[in-house]
Amino acid sequence: LSPLMVDEFIIPYLAKELDILDHSIYHLDGPEAITHLDSLLSLDKLDGVQWVPGAGAGKPLADNPHWFELYHRILDAGKFLHIAVNAEMAKTIHRELQSNRVIYNVGDSISNTRELLEWLEKN
């Protein structure tokens, strides 16, 4: 859908849905969806954005610095960010973003995840 179509047909209904929810997150899937980000970020009741870079060989993964500008846009709009990364890359992203509004979906070992939690508490 074009940004104009999303603004006309999706955003008003999404806003109504958000009005009845206590908490919300929008699953933004793939680079093609970024064109709708500003409209989504304008929704006051939207709490956060889950970013998934989409499937396909050669696309930068969620932990790639290529996406840092996107992450800053989401955080600067007052939303939280949800991304799937490994424990070591979560540290790199945390150093870049310096935000406590990032939810890291860490698909790592329990020991790596515990070490990450300890590191995050200190940083």
Phi and psi in radians as a Rosetta constraint file:
Dihedral C 1 N 2 CA 2 C 2 CIRCULARHARMONIC -1.324 0.35
Dihedral N 2 CA 2 C 2 N 3 CIRCULARHARMONIC 2.786 0.35
Dihedral C 2 N 3 CA 3 C 3 CIRCULARHARMONIC -0.988 0.35
Dihedral N 3 CA 3 C 3 N 4 CIRCULARHARMONIC -0.665 0.35
Dihedral C 3 N 4 CA 4 C 4 CIRCULARHARMONIC -1.125 0.35
Dihedral N 4 CA 4 C 4 N 5 CIRCULARHARMONIC -0.696 0.35
Dihedral C 4 N 5 CA 5 C 5 CIRCULARHARMONIC -1.185 0.35
Dihedral N 5 CA 5 C 5 N 6 CIRCULARHARMONIC -0.700 0.35
Dihedral C 5 N 6 CA 6 C 6 CIRCULARHARMONIC -1.100 0.35
Dihedral N 6 CA 6 C 6 N 7 CIRCULARHARMONIC -0.783 0.35
Dihedral C 6 N 7 CA 7 C 7 CIRCULARHARMONIC -1.087 0.35
Dihedral N 7 CA 7 C 7 N 8 CIRCULARHARMONIC -0.591 0.35
Dihedral C 7 N 8 CA 8 C 8 CIRCULARHARMONIC -1.466 0.35
Dihedral N 8 CA 8 C 8 N 9 CIRCULARHARMONIC -0.714 0.35
Dihedral C 8 N 9 CA 9 C 9 CIRCULARHARMONIC -1.873 0.35
Dihedral N 9 CA 9 C 9 N 10 CIRCULARHARMONIC -0.366 0.35
Dihedral C 9 N 10 CA 10 C 10 CIRCULARHARMONIC -1.865 0.35
Dihedral N 10 CA 10 C 10 N 11 CIRCULARHARMONIC -0.913 0.35
Dihedral C 10 N 11 CA 11 C 11 CIRCULARHARMONIC -0.998 0.35
Dihedral N 11 CA 11 C 11 N 12 CIRCULARHARMONIC -0.791 0.35
Dihedral C 11 N 12 CA 12 C 12 CIRCULARHARMONIC -1.070 0.35
Dihedral N 12 CA 12 C 12 N 13 CIRCULARHARMONIC -0.653 0.35
Dihedral C 12 N 13 CA 13 C 13 CIRCULARHARMONIC -1.335 0.35
Dihedral N 13 CA 13 C 13 N 14 CIRCULARHARMONIC -0.591 0.35
Dihedral C 13 N 14 CA 14 C 14 CIRCULARHARMONIC -1.135 0.35
Dihedral N 14 CA 14 C 14 N 15 CIRCULARHARMONIC -0.716 0.35
Dihedral C 14 N 15 CA 15 C 15 CIRCULARHARMONIC -1.049 0.35
Dihedral N 15 CA 15 C 15 N 16 CIRCULARHARMONIC -0.725 0.35
Dihedral C 15 N 16 CA 16 C 16 CIRCULARHARMONIC -1.123 0.35
Dihedral N 16 CA 16 C 16 N 17 CIRCULARHARMONIC -0.699 0.35
Dihedral C 16 N 17 CA 17 C 17 CIRCULARHARMONIC -1.135 0.35
Dihedral N 17 CA 17 C 17 N 18 CIRCULARHARMONIC -0.733 0.35
Dihedral C 17 N 18 CA 18 C 18 CIRCULARHARMONIC -1.090 0.35
Dihedral N 18 CA 18 C 18 N 19 CIRCULARHARMONIC -0.535 0.35
Dihedral C 18 N 19 CA 19 C 19 CIRCULARHARMONIC -1.072 0.35
Dihedral N 19 CA 19 C 19 N 20 CIRCULARHARMONIC -0.444 0.35
Dihedral C 19 N 20 CA 20 C 20 CIRCULARHARMONIC -1.757 0.35
Dihedral N 20 CA 20 C 20 N 21 CIRCULARHARMONIC -0.020 0.35
Dihedral C 20 N 21 CA 21 C 21 CIRCULARHARMONIC -1.743 0.35
Dihedral N 21 CA 21 C 21 N 22 CIRCULARHARMONIC 2.548 0.35
Dihedral C 21 N 22 CA 22 C 22 CIRCULARHARMONIC -1.372 0.35
Dihedral N 22 CA 22 C 22 N 23 CIRCULARHARMONIC -0.612 0.35
Dihedral C 22 N 23 CA 23 C 23 CIRCULARHARMONIC -2.504 0.35
Dihedral N 23 CA 23 C 23 N 24 CIRCULARHARMONIC 2.641 0.35
Dihedral C 23 N 24 CA 24 C 24 CIRCULARHARMONIC -2.605 0.35
Dihedral N 24 CA 24 C 24 N 25 CIRCULARHARMONIC 2.652 0.35
Dihedral C 24 N 25 CA 25 C 25 CIRCULARHARMONIC -2.546 0.35
Dihedral N 25 CA 25 C 25 N 26 CIRCULARHARMONIC 2.452 0.35
Dihedral C 25 N 26 CA 26 C 26 CIRCULARHARMONIC -1.909 0.35
Dihedral N 26 CA 26 C 26 N 27 CIRCULARHARMONIC 2.281 0.35
Dihedral C 26 N 27 CA 27 C 27 CIRCULARHARMONIC -1.519 0.35
Dihedral N 27 CA 27 C 27 N 28 CIRCULARHARMONIC 1.764 0.35
Dihedral C 27 N 28 CA 28 C 28 CIRCULARHARMONIC -1.611 0.35
Dihedral N 28 CA 28 C 28 N 29 CIRCULARHARMONIC 1.953 0.35
Dihedral C 28 N 29 CA 29 C 29 CIRCULARHARMONIC -2.020 0.35
Dihedral N 29 CA 29 C 29 N 30 CIRCULARHARMONIC 1.785 0.35
Dihedral C 29 N 30 CA 30 C 30 CIRCULARHARMONIC 1.635 0.35
Dihedral N 30 CA 30 C 30 N 31 CIRCULARHARMONIC 2.703 0.35
Dihedral C 30 N 31 CA 31 C 31 CIRCULARHARMONIC -0.982 0.35
Dihedral N 31 CA 31 C 31 N 32 CIRCULARHARMONIC -0.541 0.35
Dihedral C 31 N 32 CA 32 C 32 CIRCULARHARMONIC -1.129 0.35
Dihedral N 32 CA 32 C 32 N 33 CIRCULARHARMONIC -0.449 0.35
Dihedral C 32 N 33 CA 33 C 33 CIRCULARHARMONIC -1.410 0.35
Dihedral N 33 CA 33 C 33 N 34 CIRCULARHARMONIC -0.269 0.35
Dihedral C 33 N 34 CA 34 C 34 CIRCULARHARMONIC -1.043 0.35
Dihedral N 34 CA 34 C 34 N 35 CIRCULARHARMONIC -0.494 0.35
Dihedral C 34 N 35 CA 35 C 35 CIRCULARHARMONIC -1.033 0.35
Dihedral N 35 CA 35 C 35 N 36 CIRCULARHARMONIC -0.350 0.35
Dihedral C 35 N 36 CA 36 C 36 CIRCULARHARMONIC -1.719 0.35
Dihedral N 36 CA 36 C 36 N 37 CIRCULARHARMONIC 0.002 0.35
Dihedral C 36 N 37 CA 37 C 37 CIRCULARHARMONIC -1.063 0.35
Dihedral N 37 CA 37 C 37 N 38 CIRCULARHARMONIC -0.790 0.35
Dihedral C 37 N 38 CA 38 C 38 CIRCULARHARMONIC -1.047 0.35
Dihedral N 38 CA 38 C 38 N 39 CIRCULARHARMONIC -0.693 0.35
Dihedral C 38 N 39 CA 39 C 39 CIRCULARHARMONIC -1.118 0.35
Dihedral N 39 CA 39 C 39 N 40 CIRCULARHARMONIC -0.726 0.35
Dihedral C 39 N 40 CA 40 C 40 CIRCULARHARMONIC -1.146 0.35
Dihedral N 40 CA 40 C 40 N 41 CIRCULARHARMONIC -0.752 0.35
Dihedral C 40 N 41 CA 41 C 41 CIRCULARHARMONIC -1.172 0.35
Dihedral N 41 CA 41 C 41 N 42 CIRCULARHARMONIC -0.344 0.35
Dihedral C 41 N 42 CA 42 C 42 CIRCULARHARMONIC -1.337 0.35
Dihedral N 42 CA 42 C 42 N 43 CIRCULARHARMONIC -0.193 0.35
Dihedral C 42 N 43 CA 43 C 43 CIRCULARHARMONIC -1.386 0.35
Dihedral N 43 CA 43 C 43 N 44 CIRCULARHARMONIC 1.875 0.35
Dihedral C 43 N 44 CA 44 C 44 CIRCULARHARMONIC -0.982 0.35
Dihedral N 44 CA 44 C 44 N 45 CIRCULARHARMONIC -0.675 0.35
Dihedral C 44 N 45 CA 45 C 45 CIRCULARHARMONIC -1.430 0.35
Dihedral N 45 CA 45 C 45 N 46 CIRCULARHARMONIC -0.078 0.35
Dihedral C 45 N 46 CA 46 C 46 CIRCULARHARMONIC -1.363 0.35
Dihedral N 46 CA 46 C 46 N 47 CIRCULARHARMONIC 2.101 0.35
Dihedral C 46 N 47 CA 47 C 47 CIRCULARHARMONIC -1.438 0.35
Dihedral N 47 CA 47 C 47 N 48 CIRCULARHARMONIC -0.657 0.35
Dihedral C 47 N 48 CA 48 C 48 CIRCULARHARMONIC -2.759 0.35
Dihedral N 48 CA 48 C 48 N 49 CIRCULARHARMONIC 3.004 0.35
Dihedral C 48 N 49 CA 49 C 49 CIRCULARHARMONIC -2.260 0.35
Dihedral N 49 CA 49 C 49 N 50 CIRCULARHARMONIC 2.232 0.35
Dihedral C 49 N 50 CA 50 C 50 CIRCULARHARMONIC -1.674 0.35
Dihedral N 50 CA 50 C 50 N 51 CIRCULARHARMONIC 2.061 0.35
Dihedral C 50 N 51 CA 51 C 51 CIRCULARHARMONIC -1.722 0.35
Dihedral N 51 CA 51 C 51 N 52 CIRCULARHARMONIC 2.229 0.35
Dihedral C 51 N 52 CA 52 C 52 CIRCULARHARMONIC -2.248 0.35
Dihedral N 52 CA 52 C 52 N 53 CIRCULARHARMONIC 2.113 0.35
Dihedral C 52 N 53 CA 53 C 53 CIRCULARHARMONIC -1.246 0.35
Dihedral N 53 CA 53 C 53 N 54 CIRCULARHARMONIC -0.060 0.35
Dihedral C 53 N 54 CA 54 C 54 CIRCULARHARMONIC 1.596 0.35
Dihedral N 54 CA 54 C 54 N 55 CIRCULARHARMONIC 2.830 0.35
Dihedral C 54 N 55 CA 55 C 55 CIRCULARHARMONIC -1.548 0.35
Dihedral N 55 CA 55 C 55 N 56 CIRCULARHARMONIC 2.740 0.35
Dihedral C 55 N 56 CA 56 C 56 CIRCULARHARMONIC 2.318 0.35
Dihedral N 56 CA 56 C 56 N 57 CIRCULARHARMONIC 2.465 0.35
Dihedral C 56 N 57 CA 57 C 57 CIRCULARHARMONIC -1.150 0.35
Dihedral N 57 CA 57 C 57 N 58 CIRCULARHARMONIC 2.450 0.35
Dihedral C 57 N 58 CA 58 C 58 CIRCULARHARMONIC 1.510 0.35
Dihedral N 58 CA 58 C 58 N 59 CIRCULARHARMONIC -0.143 0.35
Dihedral C 58 N 59 CA 59 C 59 CIRCULARHARMONIC -1.395 0.35
Dihedral N 59 CA 59 C 59 N 60 CIRCULARHARMONIC 2.438 0.35
Dihedral C 59 N 60 CA 60 C 60 CIRCULARHARMONIC -1.093 0.35
Dihedral N 60 CA 60 C 60 N 61 CIRCULARHARMONIC 2.380 0.35
Dihedral C 60 N 61 CA 61 C 61 CIRCULARHARMONIC -1.307 0.35
Dihedral N 61 CA 61 C 61 N 62 CIRCULARHARMONIC 2.978 0.35
Dihedral C 61 N 62 CA 62 C 62 CIRCULARHARMONIC -1.043 0.35
Dihedral N 62 CA 62 C 62 N 63 CIRCULARHARMONIC -0.447 0.35
Dihedral C 62 N 63 CA 63 C 63 CIRCULARHARMONIC -1.533 0.35
Dihedral N 63 CA 63 C 63 N 64 CIRCULARHARMONIC 0.087 0.35
Dihedral C 63 N 64 CA 64 C 64 CIRCULARHARMONIC -1.398 0.35
Dihedral N 64 CA 64 C 64 N 65 CIRCULARHARMONIC 2.338 0.35
Dihedral C 64 N 65 CA 65 C 65 CIRCULARHARMONIC -0.995 0.35
Dihedral N 65 CA 65 C 65 N 66 CIRCULARHARMONIC -0.278 0.35
Dihedral C 65 N 66 CA 66 C 66 CIRCULARHARMONIC -0.938 0.35
Dihedral N 66 CA 66 C 66 N 67 CIRCULARHARMONIC -0.539 0.35
Dihedral C 66 N 67 CA 67 C 67 CIRCULARHARMONIC -1.627 0.35
Dihedral N 67 CA 67 C 67 N 68 CIRCULARHARMONIC -0.037 0.35
Dihedral C 67 N 68 CA 68 C 68 CIRCULARHARMONIC -1.024 0.35
Dihedral N 68 CA 68 C 68 N 69 CIRCULARHARMONIC -0.667 0.35
Dihedral C 68 N 69 CA 69 C 69 CIRCULARHARMONIC -1.086 0.35
Dihedral N 69 CA 69 C 69 N 70 CIRCULARHARMONIC -0.729 0.35
Dihedral C 69 N 70 CA 70 C 70 CIRCULARHARMONIC -1.046 0.35
Dihedral N 70 CA 70 C 70 N 71 CIRCULARHARMONIC -0.777 0.35
Dihedral C 70 N 71 CA 71 C 71 CIRCULARHARMONIC -1.088 0.35
Dihedral N 71 CA 71 C 71 N 72 CIRCULARHARMONIC -0.729 0.35
Dihedral C 71 N 72 CA 72 C 72 CIRCULARHARMONIC -1.104 0.35
Dihedral N 72 CA 72 C 72 N 73 CIRCULARHARMONIC -0.693 0.35
Dihedral C 72 N 73 CA 73 C 73 CIRCULARHARMONIC -1.032 0.35
Dihedral N 73 CA 73 C 73 N 74 CIRCULARHARMONIC -0.785 0.35
Dihedral C 73 N 74 CA 74 C 74 CIRCULARHARMONIC -1.121 0.35
Dihedral N 74 CA 74 C 74 N 75 CIRCULARHARMONIC -0.836 0.35
Dihedral C 74 N 75 CA 75 C 75 CIRCULARHARMONIC -1.172 0.35
Dihedral N 75 CA 75 C 75 N 76 CIRCULARHARMONIC -0.700 0.35
Dihedral C 75 N 76 CA 76 C 76 CIRCULARHARMONIC -1.119 0.35
Dihedral N 76 CA 76 C 76 N 77 CIRCULARHARMONIC -0.405 0.35
Dihedral C 76 N 77 CA 77 C 77 CIRCULARHARMONIC -1.443 0.35
Dihedral N 77 CA 77 C 77 N 78 CIRCULARHARMONIC 0.023 0.35
Dihedral C 77 N 78 CA 78 C 78 CIRCULARHARMONIC 1.485 0.35
Dihedral N 78 CA 78 C 78 N 79 CIRCULARHARMONIC 0.220 0.35
Dihedral C 78 N 79 CA 79 C 79 CIRCULARHARMONIC -1.708 0.35
Dihedral N 79 CA 79 C 79 N 80 CIRCULARHARMONIC 2.821 0.35
Dihedral C 79 N 80 CA 80 C 80 CIRCULARHARMONIC -1.627 0.35
Dihedral N 80 CA 80 C 80 N 81 CIRCULARHARMONIC 2.822 0.35
Dihedral C 80 N 81 CA 81 C 81 CIRCULARHARMONIC -2.095 0.35
Dihedral N 81 CA 81 C 81 N 82 CIRCULARHARMONIC 2.341 0.35
Dihedral C 81 N 82 CA 82 C 82 CIRCULARHARMONIC -2.088 0.35
Dihedral N 82 CA 82 C 82 N 83 CIRCULARHARMONIC 2.136 0.35
Dihedral C 82 N 83 CA 83 C 83 CIRCULARHARMONIC -2.436 0.35
Dihedral N 83 CA 83 C 83 N 84 CIRCULARHARMONIC 2.657 0.35
Dihedral C 83 N 84 CA 84 C 84 CIRCULARHARMONIC -1.766 0.35
Dihedral N 84 CA 84 C 84 N 85 CIRCULARHARMONIC 2.085 0.35
Dihedral C 84 N 85 CA 85 C 85 CIRCULARHARMONIC -2.557 0.35
Dihedral N 85 CA 85 C 85 N 86 CIRCULARHARMONIC 2.972 0.35
Dihedral C 85 N 86 CA 86 C 86 CIRCULARHARMONIC -1.514 0.35
Dihedral N 86 CA 86 C 86 N 87 CIRCULARHARMONIC 2.932 0.35
Dihedral C 86 N 87 CA 87 C 87 CIRCULARHARMONIC -1.062 0.35
Dihedral N 87 CA 87 C 87 N 88 CIRCULARHARMONIC -0.715 0.35
Dihedral C 87 N 88 CA 88 C 88 CIRCULARHARMONIC -1.189 0.35
Dihedral N 88 CA 88 C 88 N 89 CIRCULARHARMONIC -0.711 0.35
Dihedral C 88 N 89 CA 89 C 89 CIRCULARHARMONIC -1.238 0.35
Dihedral N 89 CA 89 C 89 N 90 CIRCULARHARMONIC -0.496 0.35
Dihedral C 89 N 90 CA 90 C 90 CIRCULARHARMONIC -1.036 0.35
Dihedral N 90 CA 90 C 90 N 91 CIRCULARHARMONIC -0.640 0.35
Dihedral C 90 N 91 CA 91 C 91 CIRCULARHARMONIC -1.118 0.35
Dihedral N 91 CA 91 C 91 N 92 CIRCULARHARMONIC -0.775 0.35
Dihedral C 91 N 92 CA 92 C 92 CIRCULARHARMONIC -1.073 0.35
Dihedral N 92 CA 92 C 92 N 93 CIRCULARHARMONIC -0.783 0.35
Dihedral C 92 N 93 CA 93 C 93 CIRCULARHARMONIC -1.149 0.35
Dihedral N 93 CA 93 C 93 N 94 CIRCULARHARMONIC -0.711 0.35
Dihedral C 93 N 94 CA 94 C 94 CIRCULARHARMONIC -1.103 0.35
Dihedral N 94 CA 94 C 94 N 95 CIRCULARHARMONIC -0.707 0.35
Dihedral C 94 N 95 CA 95 C 95 CIRCULARHARMONIC -1.069 0.35
Dihedral N 95 CA 95 C 95 N 96 CIRCULARHARMONIC -0.670 0.35
Dihedral C 95 N 96 CA 96 C 96 CIRCULARHARMONIC -1.259 0.35
Dihedral N 96 CA 96 C 96 N 97 CIRCULARHARMONIC -0.827 0.35
Dihedral C 96 N 97 CA 97 C 97 CIRCULARHARMONIC -1.487 0.35
Dihedral N 97 CA 97 C 97 N 98 CIRCULARHARMONIC -0.525 0.35
Dihedral C 97 N 98 CA 98 C 98 CIRCULARHARMONIC 0.836 0.35
Dihedral N 98 CA 98 C 98 N 99 CIRCULARHARMONIC 0.927 0.35
Dihedral C 98 N 99 CA 99 C 99 CIRCULARHARMONIC -2.386 0.35
Dihedral N 99 CA 99 C 99 N 100 CIRCULARHARMONIC 2.502 0.35
Dihedral C 99 N 100 CA 100 C 100 CIRCULARHARMONIC -1.659 0.35
Dihedral N 100 CA 100 C 100 N 101 CIRCULARHARMONIC 0.222 0.35
Dihedral C 100 N 101 CA 101 C 101 CIRCULARHARMONIC -1.847 0.35
Dihedral N 101 CA 101 C 101 N 102 CIRCULARHARMONIC 0.492 0.35
Dihedral C 101 N 102 CA 102 C 102 CIRCULARHARMONIC -1.971 0.35
Dihedral N 102 CA 102 C 102 N 103 CIRCULARHARMONIC 2.220 0.35
Dihedral C 102 N 103 CA 103 C 103 CIRCULARHARMONIC -1.780 0.35
Dihedral N 103 CA 103 C 103 N 104 CIRCULARHARMONIC 2.047 0.35
Dihedral C 103 N 104 CA 104 C 104 CIRCULARHARMONIC -1.687 0.35
Dihedral N 104 CA 104 C 104 N 105 CIRCULARHARMONIC 2.075 0.35
Dihedral C 104 N 105 CA 105 C 105 CIRCULARHARMONIC -1.583 0.35
Dihedral N 105 CA 105 C 105 N 106 CIRCULARHARMONIC 1.691 0.35
Dihedral C 105 N 106 CA 106 C 106 CIRCULARHARMONIC -1.701 0.35
Dihedral N 106 CA 106 C 106 N 107 CIRCULARHARMONIC 1.947 0.35
Dihedral C 106 N 107 CA 107 C 107 CIRCULARHARMONIC -1.671 0.35
Dihedral N 107 CA 107 C 107 N 108 CIRCULARHARMONIC 1.068 0.35
Dihedral C 107 N 108 CA 108 C 108 CIRCULARHARMONIC -2.131 0.35
Dihedral N 108 CA 108 C 108 N 109 CIRCULARHARMONIC -3.099 0.35
Dihedral C 108 N 109 CA 109 C 109 CIRCULARHARMONIC -1.191 0.35
Dihedral N 109 CA 109 C 109 N 110 CIRCULARHARMONIC 2.803 0.35
Dihedral C 109 N 110 CA 110 C 110 CIRCULARHARMONIC -1.082 0.35
Dihedral N 110 CA 110 C 110 N 111 CIRCULARHARMONIC -0.713 0.35
Dihedral C 110 N 111 CA 111 C 111 CIRCULARHARMONIC -1.156 0.35
Dihedral N 111 CA 111 C 111 N 112 CIRCULARHARMONIC -0.700 0.35
Dihedral C 111 N 112 CA 112 C 112 CIRCULARHARMONIC -1.144 0.35
Dihedral N 112 CA 112 C 112 N 113 CIRCULARHARMONIC -0.670 0.35
Dihedral C 112 N 113 CA 113 C 113 CIRCULARHARMONIC -1.191 0.35
Dihedral N 113 CA 113 C 113 N 114 CIRCULARHARMONIC -0.723 0.35
Dihedral C 113 N 114 CA 114 C 114 CIRCULARHARMONIC -1.096 0.35
Dihedral N 114 CA 114 C 114 N 115 CIRCULARHARMONIC -0.728 0.35
Dihedral C 114 N 115 CA 115 C 115 CIRCULARHARMONIC -1.109 0.35
Dihedral N 115 CA 115 C 115 N 116 CIRCULARHARMONIC -0.691 0.35
Dihedral C 115 N 116 CA 116 C 116 CIRCULARHARMONIC -1.097 0.35
Dihedral N 116 CA 116 C 116 N 117 CIRCULARHARMONIC -0.777 0.35
Dihedral C 116 N 117 CA 117 C 117 CIRCULARHARMONIC -1.045 0.35
Dihedral N 117 CA 117 C 117 N 118 CIRCULARHARMONIC -0.749 0.35
Dihedral C 117 N 118 CA 118 C 118 CIRCULARHARMONIC -1.086 0.35
Dihedral N 118 CA 118 C 118 N 119 CIRCULARHARMONIC -0.748 0.35
Dihedral C 118 N 119 CA 119 C 119 CIRCULARHARMONIC -1.101 0.35
Dihedral N 119 CA 119 C 119 N 120 CIRCULARHARMONIC -0.779 0.35
Dihedral C 119 N 120 CA 120 C 120 CIRCULARHARMONIC -1.085 0.35
Dihedral N 120 CA 120 C 120 N 121 CIRCULARHARMONIC -0.649 0.35
Dihedral C 120 N 121 CA 121 C 121 CIRCULARHARMONIC -1.080 0.35
Dihedral N 121 CA 121 C 121 N 122 CIRCULARHARMONIC -0.541 0.35
Dihedral C 121 N 122 CA 122 C 122 CIRCULARHARMONIC -1.515 0.35
Dihedral N 122 CA 122 C 122 N 123 CIRCULARHARMONIC -0.352 0.35
